[in-house]
Amino acid sequence: MVSRRLYRGLFVAVLLLCAGVVGYAYATSETASKMDTYRQQADVPFSEREQVVPPRDNVTVVAGHGMNGDAAALVAFSPDGRVLYYNDTHSGYMDVDPVPNTSATVEYVAERALTGARGSACDADCTLSLVERVNLTTGELTRFHSRIIPQDRGANWHDVDRLSEDRLLVADIHRDGVYVVNTTTDVTTWRWDALDDYPITEGGPYPVDWAHLNDVERLPDGRYMTSLRNQDQVVFLNESGLMEDWTLGAEGNHDVLYEQHNPDYIPADEGGPAVIVADSLNDRLVEYQREDGEWVKTWAYSDREMLWPRDADRLPNGHTLVSDSNGNRVFELDRQGDVVWSIPFYSSYEAERLGTGDESAGGPSAVAANLTSDTDTVGKPGLYKRAANAVLPRKTVSGVAFVVPMWAGFGELLAAIVAVLTVLVWVVLEFRWSSVSVDLDWPVRIER
């Protein structure tokens, strides 16, 4: 009997410890409290809003993907650190671009989950992907283009670039291609299909999530650059199709790229051609320079907190603006690799600093800016992240980090797992200690 009391006391102590770890994280989560603050500040007149993030030289706009609709938001911060604009109408926000010749207007890609019967094309879960433009100071909003995609949110548009007043360049994840659409007539005027140049034996499962084409960009010379995430490649296109000799990365060559997001092209007049990439499953940022017809790595950054980054923009001053999705933060690095500005933000997908050009088009290459590479700024990954990477594939680690609540990390997840296992072991032992026996012969008999 003494032994049983000892075990029960131990189980209670473990459960209390686990509950304390989880409860403390929930009560003190900076990300959760900050996201609440951003939303609350947007509900008061702008003149009465308080500073919630450190100030910067211009407006910073952050698009949050989020795991659930309640946490996804498009938020703009004024130069003095107040909330300038807040919108959580949609289930997720992805690409956000400044509108040329405006000071506070952006165009963004968003998604909205649709469920139930939606006609013959959508009898189950579907996603509405859309492109909208908003004036961040007046809130005036215009929708330019939308389509219902007969698949869940994994197949939504991640990136759309404007080519002219009535033409959009769309990265089409659902159909594994890139197309140009006239938004006045809704007619597709040009299309490239990845299936024309890549075998279905490479990449992800076909046809559900094969290429996961998550980014597209028109280059100054008229070519297009796009990201085949599941093939670990950034590829270049002209009007005739794929330019194979310009491809960056290769299927399964994770030393170069590992399921990347948001590659940005740095043109020759800024020290390129170069491409800065959020190398997501390698938990780093990386830049490659085009030299003698080859891609050469010229810069990289990571720290112990970085987890599945999905955007990195090179600013004109040589700084780099980073969206660290599963790290739940947006931060800015200086030329030496020091963090000079950082804000909590749940599942940030992309950040844009207005007045600096679209993405990295106005920023110098790492070579031109003489940037310092640093993959050990704060040391190696933290304890829980190292443990997770040791026993699980990196894709699984990032997937788990994506679905846990915004206030939880690997430590809290481990505490929850320990608590569940403790309860299971306790139940089994209590059953064995009890006088109840179960005879599994037919008919089943329970005796005391």
Buried (B, 14 or more C-beta within 10 A) or exposed (E): EEEEEEBBEEBEEBBEBBEEBBEEBEEEBEBBEBBEBBBBBBEEEEEEBEEBBEEBEBBBBBBBBBBBBEBBBBBBBBBEBBBBBBBBEBBBBBBBBBBEEEEBBBBBBBBBBBEEEBEEEBEEBBBBBBBBBBBBBEEEEEEBBBBBBBBBBEBBBBBBBBBEEEBBBBBBBBBBBBBBBBBEEEEEEBBBBBBEBBEBEBBBEBEEBBBBBBBBBBBEEEBBBBBBBBBBBBBBBBEEEBBEEBBBBBBEEBEBBBBBBBBBBBBEEBBBBBBBBBBBBBBBBBBBBBEEEEBEEBBBBBBBBBBBBBBBBBBBBBBBBBBBBBBBBBBBBBBEBEBEBBBBBBBBBBBBBBBBBBBBBBBBBBBBBEBBBBBEBEEEBBEBBEBBBEEEEBEEBBEBBBEBBBBBBBBBBBBBEBBEEBBEEBEEBBEEEEEEEEEEEEEEEEEE
